[in-house]
């Protein structure tokens, strides 16, 4: 399984709006098309964490293909009022907001 963690800023009062947007998005075939196995959203003191697990390491390729889908474009636009870059000075794409995993453990 491949995982990504996006870190950004979000007003805590926006959590329900963001959850609703993802609930609508996840009710379509888009998660399957992207290879998404699980999505979890977290907030902590004005920070937003978006943990997404994919079926395999090809998650990035499938997401790239999905980026041209109107639904992907729409959710990206609809999230803009609620989610802002952690560091606007250095943000160019979602890749600039992805946390780097430096340790992993799992039960066998």
LINRAQUI-V660567 format. One record per residue. N is the residue number from 1. PSI is psi in whole degrees, 0 to 359 (none if undefined). Layout:
BEGIN
n->N psi->PSI
n->N psi->PSI
END
This chain:
BEGIN
n->1 psi->143
n->2 psi->137
n->3 psi->148
n->4 psi->149
n->5 psi->114
n->6 psi->134
n->7 psi->129
n->8 psi->192
n->9 psi->144
n->10 psi->134
n->11 psi->131
n->12 psi->329
n->13 psi->349
n->14 psi->355
n->15 psi->317
n->16 psi->322
n->17 psi->316
n->18 psi->316
n->19 psi->319
n->20 psi->317
n->21 psi->317
n->22 psi->326
n->23 psi->317
n->24 psi->317
n->25 psi->316
n->26 psi->345
n->27 psi->351
n->28 psi->186
n->29 psi->3
n->30 psi->315
n->31 psi->317
n->32 psi->316
n->33 psi->325
n->34 psi->350
n->35 psi->18
n->36 psi->126
n->37 psi->323
n->38 psi->144
n->39 psi->133
n->40 psi->135
n->41 psi->136
n->42 psi->153
n->43 psi->149
n->44 psi->112
n->45 psi->52
n->46 psi->4
n->47 psi->151
n->48 psi->132
n->49 psi->126
n->50 psi->102
n->51 psi->124
n->52 psi->129
n->53 psi->138
n->54 psi->157
n->55 psi->321
n->56 psi->184
n->57 psi->357
n->58 psi->8
n->59 psi->320
n->60 psi->319
n->61 psi->317
n->62 psi->325
n->63 psi->317
n->64 psi->319
n->65 psi->325
n->66 psi->341
n->67 psi->339
n->68 psi->352
n->69 psi->136
n->70 psi->324
n->71 psi->322
n->72 psi->316
n->73 psi->315
n->74 psi->314
n->75 psi->324
n->76 psi->317
n->77 psi->318
n->78 psi->336
n->79 psi->341
n->80 psi->322
n->81 psi->342
n->82 psi->328
n->83 psi->128
n->84 psi->159
n->85 psi->143
n->86 psi->316
n->87 psi->91
n->88 psi->333
n->89 psi->334
n->90 psi->358
n->91 psi->126
n->92 psi->330
n->93 psi->170
n->94 psi->333
n->95 psi->332
n->96 psi->352
n->97 psi->5
n->98 psi->128
n->99 psi->151
n->100 psi->123
n->101 psi->131
n->102 psi->0
n->103 psi->144
n->104 psi->138
n->105 psi->144
n->106 psi->152
n->107 psi->146
n->108 psi->none
END
